[in-house]
Amino acid sequence: MYIGLGYDVHRFTKKKPLVLGGITLKSPLGLLGHSDADVLTHSLMDAILGACGLKDIGHYFPNTDPRLRNISSFILLEKVLSLLKKQKKKVNNIDITIIAQKPKISPCVEKIKKNLSKTLRIPVSRIGLKATTNEKIGFIGRGEGIAAITVVSIL
């Protein structure tokens, strides 16, 4: 068994929709980034890459590549999963914490888990997904962005 840890953070913008776990949430603010800025999926990809002893997502998907502008992070996740498959490994389970003062994430948790389950090809029961605030401390607490932390186990 191999363990990986991923972290990502993005600031809010009015120019993009809010995408978390491949799901577009109702929000007046989205996240700023070269791709769709899906902070949850970015942290997941880094966790998987780390568990495989590979480089981070910036190596595989640089923000200087114009072909990746506004690309769905789930397309990138599929590419990360193909790297996992090349090593003859698979995801066993994941545990993700989203840190956001706003918007409320809990109403979308089950929908995100189902979407992750389908893509990762693991049962929903192997996906932990929690949302917490930053108790109004720091940039997240001021409502300036969202962070995500992911732990993954690989077999």
Solvent accessible surface area in square Angstrom, and as a share of the most:
residue,aa,sasa,rsa
1,M,145,0.65
2,Y,104,0.40
3,I,107,0.54
4,G,4,0.04
5,L,121,0.60
6,G,3,0.02
7,Y,114,0.43
8,D,27,0.14
9,V,54,0.31
10,H,32,0.14
11,R,161,0.59
12,F,25,0.11
13,T,18,0.11
14,K,170,0.72
15,K,180,0.76
16,K,36,0.15
17,P,81,0.51
18,L,0,0.00
19,V,18,0.10
20,L,0,0.00
21,G,0,0.00
22,G,32,0.30
23,I,25,0.13
24,T,90,0.52
25,L,12,0.06
26,K,200,0.85
27,S,33,0.21
28,P,122,0.77
29,L,33,0.17
30,G,0,0.00
31,L,1,0.00
32,L,87,0.43
33,G,20,0.20
34,H,32,0.14
35,S,10,0.06
36,D,23,0.12
37,A,0,0.00
38,D,0,0.00
39,V,0,0.00
40,L,0,0.00
41,T,0,0.00
42,H,15,0.07
43,S,0,0.00
44,L,0,0.00
45,M,0,0.00
46,D,31,0.16
47,A,0,0.00
48,I,1,0.00
49,L,2,0.01
50,G,41,0.39
51,A,7,0.06
52,C,13,0.08
53,G,68,0.65
54,L,55,0.28
55,K,122,0.52
56,D,82,0.42
57,I,29,0.14
58,G,42,0.41
59,H,100,0.44
60,Y,68,0.26
61,F,29,0.12
62,P,51,0.32
63,N,112,0.57
64,T,113,0.66
65,D,22,0.11
66,P,110,0.69
67,R,199,0.73
68,L,17,0.09
69,R,147,0.54
70,N,92,0.47
71,I,33,0.17
72,S,45,0.29
73,S,0,0.00
74,F,29,0.12
75,I,86,0.44
76,L,7,0.03
77,L,0,0.00
78,E,74,0.33
79,K,99,0.42
80,V,0,0.00
81,L,18,0.09
82,S,53,0.34
83,L,40,0.20
84,L,6,0.03
85,K,156,0.66
86,K,159,0.67
87,Q,63,0.28
88,K,185,0.79
89,K,41,0.17
90,K,128,0.54
91,V,6,0.03
92,N,29,0.15
93,N,55,0.28
94,I,2,0.01
95,D,59,0.31
96,I,0,0.00
97,T,33,0.19
98,I,0,0.00
99,I,24,0.12
100,A,6,0.05
101,Q,39,0.17
102,K,95,0.40
103,P,31,0.19
104,K,144,0.61
105,I,6,0.03
106,S,76,0.49
107,P,108,0.68
108,C,30,0.18
109,V,20,0.12
110,E,100,0.45
111,K,125,0.53
112,I,0,0.00
113,K,31,0.13
114,K,131,0.55
115,N,35,0.18
116,L,0,0.00
117,S,16,0.11
118,K,164,0.70
119,T,14,0.08
120,L,10,0.05
121,R,170,0.62
122,I,13,0.07
123,P,69,0.43
124,V,50,0.29
125,S,104,0.67
126,R,101,0.37
127,I,6,0.03
128,G,25,0.24
129,L,15,0.07
130,K,93,0.39
131,A,42,0.33
132,T,64,0.37
133,T,42,0.25
134,N,51,0.26
135,E,131,0.59
136,K,154,0.65
137,I,119,0.60
138,G,32,0.31
139,F,78,0.32
140,I,9,0.05
141,G,7,0.06
142,R,158,0.58
143,G,11,0.10
144,E,77,0.34
145,G,0,0.00
146,I,0,0.00
147,A,1,0.00
148,A,0,0.00
149,I,66,0.34
150,T,0,0.00
151,V,64,0.37
152,V,1,0.00
153,S,8,0.05
154,I,0,0.00
155,L,84,0.42
